[in-house]
């Protein structure tokens, strides 16, 4: 799991504190929005699948397209380029 970008601690936390939901074939899906992970566990308790689903930043808005926090503090509006007038 960690070799693919998801630390085992995130998987364990998803199983321990994530929201469980039923699935097919006796599996359970645990969703941990804090860490942005979904973990599918089979009836024997073995992890079948781990999926990255995106983190909940806690602002109640999961649409990060217009999130002001994502901008760097030094982002300033670009000044329009002005060219000096050409001599006549």
Secondary structure as GFF3:
##gff-version 3
##sequence-region A 1 88
A	DSSP	three_ten_helix	2	4	.	.	.	ID=ss1
A	DSSP	alpha_helix	8	17	.	.	.	ID=ss2
A	DSSP	beta_strand	19	22	.	.	.	ID=ss3
A	DSSP	three_ten_helix	24	26	.	.	.	ID=ss4
A	DSSP	beta_strand	28	32	.	.	.	ID=ss5
A	DSSP	beta_strand	37	41	.	.	.	ID=ss6
A	DSSP	beta_strand	47	52	.	.	.	ID=ss7
A	DSSP	three_ten_helix	64	66	.	.	.	ID=ss8
A	DSSP	three_ten_helix	68	70	.	.	.	ID=ss9
###
